[in-house]
Amino acid sequence: DAKTTQPTSMDCAEGRAANLPCNHSTISGNEYVYWYRQIHSQGPQYIIHGLKNNETNEMASLIITEDRKSSTLILPHATLRDTAVYYCIVRPGSSNTGKLIFGQGTTLQVKP
Amino acid sequence: DTGVSQDPRHKITKRGQNVTFRCDPISEHNRLYWYRQTLGQGPEFLTYFQNEAQLEKSRLLSDRFSAERPKGSFSTLEIQRTEQGDSAMYLCASSLRTGGSYEQYFGPGTRLTVT
């Protein structure tokens, strides 16, 4: 599975957009980019995933570069409840197991 | 609540004792996963089931660990002869495979403390 690189931590002002980057330069053609987050003392929560095209849902937007070597998760209007560890994961779409390989993630602190 | 549930939420045990955790997945999900998470680290994959079949086990899953999913519904994870190094959060997740991509839904976890 392709490895991802994320900044260790980021701050964001409440109400502003939070842009979380992820590098996955070794991603291959059939691998999806997934984002999960984990709020303190809770299980991880699925946010969004994509293959090539940009994706948007009620939680966030995912922007994938044309060469697919990096992506950005955008929380359009961050709130204090968005403070969490955000994990960027690359996984084959045809994976037999579907297991997720988590890295260290980015700790996002949303400040008032 | 139709999410993934885990029981107990917290468990404190003495070294050498056996413990068992239960996971109830989302009802229509055919895949069930166990992960372990230690402080400051991301979750690590332990094992997964498709229906009742255990199809992959991580090297992290020593002989003291055993998981079952009878009838393809709930799952149990047992740790025998617990060690202090087993102290961690044990997370269960479930998913429904449709096509080439699918999301996993996690439970709240069971926090194990071995004294």
Interface residues (C-beta under 8 A of the other chain):
Chain A: N30 Y32 Y34 Q42 G43 P44 Q45 Y46 H49 L51 V85 Y87 G93 S94 N96 T97 G98 K99 L100 I101 F102 G103 Q104 G105
Chain B: V4 R31 Y33 Y35 Q41 G42 P43 E44 F45 Y48 L55 E56 L91 A93 S95 R97 G100 S101 Y102 E103 Q104 Y105 F106 G107 P108 G109
